[in-house]
Amino acid sequence: MKQILITGGAGFIGSHLADTLLARGHRVTVVDNESAGSPDNLQAAGRHFDFQYVRGAVEDRPLMRELLADVDEVYHLAAPEGVERLARLPARVIQKQWRALDGLVSEMARRHKSGPPVKWFFASSGDVYGCRSSDSFSEDEPLSFGPVSDVGQAAGASKALGEFLALAAQRQHGLPVIIGRLFNVAGPRQSARWGKVVPRLVSCALEGRAPVVHDDGGQTRAFLHVADACEAIADLMENGTVTGNVFNIGGERPISIFQLAERVVAAVDAKLDIEFESYRNTYGEGFAAVRHRMADLTRLKQTIHFAPQHDLDVIVTEVIEWLRA
């Protein structure tokens, strides 16, 4: 049994990860400032004797010092969600993300001076691959960002800088880290508030409004159920030989956003139309979307037994059921 800390654990992925780790027999503490997450996501986890919830910010150094005192592993998922949040509050999003990671690394390094190192997981994103389109991004290829005037590039750039810090902390402070680049994880508990595409399309359909796709809807993505993502994260952390490595974690079957909208309409109300809108109208001038972004999962499959148990139809069905409830 390990003592585990999850930052941002009341959020979409963090709450599911808490469920996964509790099911594996570990003690789990979640810290969350509730800016994007909600304690409601932790109802199942809250029924476990080995679970603790702390409302607080990762930037709170004294709090993190206390929470890190006796943990074996840290899963760092605390980060503002969604492209829309970044488009509306870019300075706030970038500053908060960096302060949280910098504070966490500093406090883990402080603890290591008087005790064993904390093994940790840094939740990065497929956004780190920048402005290029590809249906097979591999972990070792160069990153490529667009102009700094494109605020959409800031999400990937800040995550990439976080990866540099995470690996530097392993080299300089001896803090073993595994980096997971998450691609289009979806499922119940995911909010439509900040532009996540599956709950956004489902919310529109459930309200009797035409789901909106951007541009011509031909952008392609491969979606991964959140439960499968969390199993992959937990499996990587249980592997004792892969620290200091980066892993893509994503789905395998690409689909266009228009086709995704068609599936949502078919599942909710086949009489609904699908509408189109420019990125500029939603995100403002200078926003450039990546046409195709899928992950090469070779490294992940060579390291763990990665076999997703949920397809896209299950994702759509579960998101519909969750939003209806």
C-alpha positions as CSV (number, residue, x, y, z in Angstrom):
1,M,0.0,0.0,0.0
2,K,1.4,3.4,-1.0
3,Q,0.6,6.8,0.3
4,I,-0.3,8.9,-2.8
5,L,-1.0,12.6,-3.3
6,I,-2.9,13.8,-6.4
7,T,-2.9,17.5,-7.1
8,G,-5.9,18.7,-9.0
9,G,-7.6,15.5,-7.9
10,A,-11.1,16.9,-7.8
11,G,-11.0,17.5,-11.6
12,F,-12.0,15.3,-14.4
13,I,-9.0,13.1,-14.8
14,G,-7.8,13.5,-11.2
15,S,-11.0,12.2,-9.7
16,H,-11.0,9.1,-11.9
17,L,-7.3,8.6,-11.1
18,A,-8.2,8.6,-7.4
19,D,-10.8,5.9,-8.0
20,T,-8.2,3.8,-9.9
21,L,-5.5,4.1,-7.3
22,L,-8.0,3.4,-4.4
23,A,-9.2,0.3,-6.3
24,R,-5.5,-0.8,-6.4
25,G,-5.3,-0.7,-2.6
26,H,-3.5,2.6,-2.0
27,R,-4.1,5.4,0.4
28,V,-5.0,8.6,-1.6
29,T,-5.0,12.2,-0.6
30,V,-6.4,14.8,-3.1
31,V,-5.6,18.5,-3.0
32,D,-7.6,20.8,-5.2
33,N,-8.5,24.5,-5.2
34,E,-11.8,23.8,-6.9
35,S,-11.2,26.4,-9.7
36,A,-12.0,23.7,-12.2
37,G,-12.7,20.6,-10.2
38,S,-15.5,19.8,-7.7
39,P,-15.8,17.6,-4.6
40,D,-18.9,16.1,-6.3
41,N,-16.5,14.3,-8.6
42,L,-15.1,12.5,-5.5
43,Q,-18.3,11.0,-4.2
44,A,-17.1,7.4,-4.9
45,A,-13.6,8.0,-3.6
46,G,-15.1,9.6,-0.4
47,R,-16.6,6.3,0.6
48,H,-13.1,4.8,1.1
49,F,-11.5,4.7,4.5
50,D,-8.1,5.3,2.8
51,F,-9.1,8.6,1.1
52,Q,-8.6,12.2,2.3
53,Y,-9.7,15.4,0.6
54,V,-7.9,18.8,1.2
55,R,-9.2,22.0,-0.3
56,G,-6.2,24.1,-1.1
57,A,-3.8,25.4,-3.8
58,V,-0.6,23.7,-4.9
59,E,1.0,27.2,-4.8
60,D,0.5,27.1,-1.0
61,R,4.0,26.1,0.0
62,P,3.4,25.4,3.7
63,L,0.4,23.2,2.8
64,M,2.3,21.3,0.2
65,R,5.2,20.8,2.7
66,E,2.7,19.2,5.1
67,L,1.1,17.0,2.5
68,L,4.4,15.8,1.1
69,A,5.7,14.8,4.5
70,D,5.0,11.1,4.2
71,V,3.9,10.4,0.6
72,D,5.4,7.8,-1.7
73,E,4.1,9.1,-5.0
74,V,2.7,12.4,-6.4
75,Y,0.5,12.7,-9.5
76,H,0.5,16.3,-10.6
77,L,-2.6,17.1,-12.6
78,A,-3.4,20.5,-11.2
79,A,-3.8,22.8,-14.2
80,P,-6.5,25.1,-15.7
81,E,-8.6,23.2,-18.3
82,G,-9.7,24.0,-21.7
83,V,-8.8,26.2,-24.7
84,E,-11.6,28.6,-24.0
85,R,-10.2,29.3,-20.6
86,L,-6.8,30.0,-22.1
87,A,-8.3,32.2,-24.8
88,R,-10.2,34.3,-22.2
89,L,-7.6,34.4,-19.3
90,P,-4.2,33.7,-20.9
91,A,-2.0,35.4,-18.4
92,R,-3.8,33.9,-15.4
93,V,-3.7,30.4,-16.9
94,I,0.0,30.5,-17.7
95,Q,1.0,32.0,-14.4
96,K,-1.0,29.7,-12.2
97,Q,0.2,26.6,-14.1
98,W,3.9,27.6,-13.7
99,R,3.6,28.7,-10.0
100,A,2.0,25.4,-9.1
101,L,4.6,23.2,-10.8
102,D,7.5,25.3,-9.6
103,G,6.2,25.2,-6.0
104,L,5.6,21.5,-6.1
105,V,9.1,20.7,-7.4
106,S,10.7,23.0,-4.8
107,E,8.9,21.3,-2.0
108,M,9.6,17.8,-3.2
109,A,13.3,18.8,-3.5
110,R,13.2,20.2,0.1
111,R,11.7,16.9,1.4
112,H,14.3,14.8,-0.4
113,K,17.1,16.5,1.6
114,S,15.9,14.7,4.7
115,G,14.2,11.6,3.3
116,P,13.7,9.3,0.3
117,P,12.9,10.9,-3.1
118,V,9.2,11.1,-4.1
119,K,8.4,9.4,-7.4
120,W,6.0,11.5,-9.4
121,F,3.9,11.7,-12.5
122,F,3.7,14.9,-14.5
123,A,0.5,15.2,-16.6
124,S,1.5,16.9,-19.8
125,S,-0.4,17.1,-23.1
126,G,-0.4,16.4,-26.8
127,D,-0.4,20.1,-27.2
128,V,3.3,20.1,-26.7
129,Y,3.7,19.0,-30.3
130,G,2.7,22.6,-31.2
131,C,1.3,23.8,-34.5
132,R,2.2,20.8,-36.8
133,S,-0.4,18.3,-37.9
134,S,0.3,14.6,-37.8
135,D,-1.5,11.3,-37.2
136,S,1.6,9.8,-35.6
137,F,3.4,12.1,-33.1
138,S,6.3,10.2,-31.4
139,E,7.9,11.3,-28.2
140,D,11.4,12.0,-29.4
141,E,10.6,14.2,-32.4
142,P,11.2,18.0,-32.2
143,L,8.5,20.3,-31.0
144,S,7.3,23.1,-33.2
145,F,5.4,26.1,-32.0
146,G,3.7,28.9,-34.0
147,P,4.1,32.6,-33.4
148,V,3.7,33.9,-29.8
149,S,0.7,36.0,-31.1
150,D,-1.2,32.7,-31.3
151,V,-2.5,32.3,-27.8
152,G,-3.5,28.7,-28.6
153,Q,0.2,27.8,-28.7
154,A,0.7,28.9,-25.0
155,A,-0.9,25.7,-23.7
156,G,1.6,23.5,-25.4
157,A,4.5,25.8,-24.7
158,S,3.8,26.0,-21.0
159,K,3.4,22.2,-20.8
160,A,6.7,21.7,-22.7
161,L,8.5,24.0,-20.3
162,G,7.0,22.0,-17.5
163,E,8.5,18.8,-19.0
164,F,11.9,20.5,-19.1
165,L,11.6,21.4,-15.4
166,A,10.4,17.9,-14.5
167,L,13.3,16.2,-16.2
168,A,15.7,18.8,-14.8
169,A,14.4,18.1,-11.3
170,Q,15.2,14.4,-11.8
171,R,18.7,15.2,-12.9
172,Q,19.5,17.9,-10.3
173,H,17.4,16.8,-7.3
174,G,17.1,13.1,-7.8
175,L,13.3,13.2,-8.1
176,P,12.3,10.3,-10.4
177,V,9.5,11.4,-12.8
178,I,7.4,9.9,-15.5
179,I,5.8,12.3,-18.0
180,G,2.5,11.4,-19.7
181,R,1.4,13.4,-22.7
182,L,-2.4,13.0,-22.7
183,F,-4.3,13.2,-26.0
184,N,-8.0,13.9,-26.0
185,V,-9.1,12.1,-22.9
186,A,-12.9,12.1,-22.5
187,G,-15.6,10.6,-20.4
188,P,-18.0,11.3,-17.5
189,R,-17.3,14.3,-15.2
190,Q,-15.7,16.3,-18.0
191,S,-17.1,19.8,-18.1
192,A,-18.3,21.5,-21.3
193,R,-17.6,24.9,-19.6
194,W,-14.2,25.5,-21.1
195,G,-14.6,24.0,-24.6
196,K,-13.9,20.3,-24.3
197,V,-15.4,19.0,-27.4
198,V,-17.3,15.8,-26.4
199,P,-19.3,17.3,-23.4
200,R,-19.8,20.5,-25.4
201,L,-21.4,18.7,-28.3
202,V,-23.5,16.5,-25.9
203,S,-24.6,19.5,-23.9
204,C,-25.9,21.3,-27.0
205,A,-27.8,18.3,-28.1
206,L,-29.4,17.6,-24.7
207,E,-30.5,21.2,-24.6
208,G,-32.2,20.9,-28.0
209,R,-29.6,23.1,-29.7
210,A,-27.6,22.3,-32.8
211,P,-24.1,21.1,-31.9
212,V,-21.5,23.5,-33.3
213,V,-18.3,22.3,-34.9
214,H,-15.4,24.7,-35.8
215,D,-14.2,25.3,-39.3
216,D,-15.5,22.5,-41.6
217,G,-15.4,19.8,-38.9
218,G,-12.7,17.9,-40.8
219,Q,-10.2,18.1,-37.9
220,T,-9.3,14.6,-36.7
221,R,-8.6,13.3,-33.2
222,A,-8.5,9.9,-31.4
223,F,-10.4,9.9,-28.1
224,L,-9.4,7.8,-25.1
225,H,-11.8,7.0,-22.2
226,V,-10.6,8.5,-19.0
227,A,-10.7,5.1,-17.2
228,D,-8.3,3.7,-19.8
229,A,-6.0,6.7,-19.4
230,C,-5.9,6.3,-15.6
231,E,-5.1,2.6,-15.9
232,A,-2.2,3.5,-18.2
233,I,-0.9,6.1,-15.8
234,A,-1.1,3.8,-12.8
235,D,0.6,1.0,-14.8
236,L,3.5,3.3,-15.8
237,M,4.0,4.4,-12.2
238,E,4.1,0.7,-11.1
239,N,6.9,0.0,-13.6
240,G,10.2,0.5,-11.8
241,T,12.4,1.0,-14.8
242,V,10.9,3.9,-16.8
243,T,11.5,7.0,-14.8
244,G,12.9,9.9,-16.8
245,N,10.8,9.0,-19.8
246,V,8.0,10.6,-21.8
247,F,5.0,8.6,-22.9
248,N,2.1,9.4,-25.3
249,I,-1.2,8.3,-23.8
250,G,-4.1,8.5,-26.2
251,G,-6.6,6.7,-28.4
252,E,-6.0,4.7,-31.5
253,R,-9.0,5.3,-33.8
254,P,-9.1,8.8,-35.3
255,I,-12.4,10.4,-36.1
256,S,-13.3,13.8,-37.6
257,I,-15.1,16.3,-35.3
258,F,-18.0,16.4,-37.7
259,Q,-18.3,12.6,-37.5
260,L,-18.2,12.9,-33.7
261,A,-21.0,15.5,-33.8
262,E,-23.0,13.1,-36.0
263,R,-22.6,10.3,-33.4
264,V,-23.8,12.7,-30.7
265,V,-26.8,13.8,-32.7
266,A,-27.7,10.2,-33.5
267,A,-27.5,9.2,-29.9
268,V,-29.5,12.2,-28.5
269,D,-31.9,13.6,-31.2
270,A,-31.5,12.6,-34.9
271,K,-33.6,15.7,-35.9
272,L,-31.0,18.1,-34.8
273,D,-28.8,19.9,-37.4
274,I,-25.1,20.4,-37.0
275,E,-23.8,24.0,-37.3
276,F,-20.4,25.4,-38.3
277,E,-18.5,28.3,-36.8
278,S,-15.1,29.8,-37.3
279,Y,-12.4,29.6,-34.7
280,R,-12.1,33.3,-34.8
281,N,-15.7,33.8,-33.6
282,T,-15.1,31.6,-30.6
283,Y,-11.4,32.2,-29.7
284,G,-10.6,35.6,-31.3
285,E,-8.1,36.7,-33.8
286,G,-4.8,34.8,-34.3
287,F,-6.0,31.4,-33.1
288,A,-4.8,28.5,-35.3
289,A,-6.1,25.0,-34.7
290,V,-4.1,21.9,-35.5
291,R,-5.8,19.9,-38.2
292,H,-4.7,16.4,-37.2
293,R,-3.2,15.4,-33.9
294,M,-2.9,11.7,-32.9
295,A,-0.3,9.9,-30.9
296,D,2.2,7.2,-31.8
297,L,1.7,4.7,-29.0
298,T,4.6,2.4,-29.7
299,R,6.6,3.3,-26.6
300,L,3.6,3.0,-24.4
301,K,2.7,-0.5,-25.7
302,Q,6.3,-1.7,-25.4
303,T,6.3,-0.6,-21.7
304,I,2.9,-1.7,-20.4
305,H,0.0,-3.8,-21.5
306,F,-2.0,-0.9,-23.0
307,A,-5.4,-2.2,-24.3
308,P,-8.2,0.3,-24.0
309,Q,-11.5,-1.3,-22.8
310,H,-13.9,1.5,-24.0
311,D,-14.6,2.7,-27.5
312,L,-15.9,6.1,-28.6
313,D,-19.5,4.9,-28.5
314,V,-19.1,4.1,-24.8
315,I,-17.5,7.5,-24.2
316,V,-20.5,9.3,-25.9
317,T,-23.0,7.1,-24.1
318,E,-21.5,7.7,-20.7
319,V,-21.1,11.4,-21.2
320,I,-24.8,11.6,-22.2
321,E,-25.8,9.7,-19.1
322,W,-23.7,11.8,-16.8
323,L,-24.9,15.1,-18.2
324,R,-28.5,13.9,-18.0
325,A,-28.0,13.0,-14.4
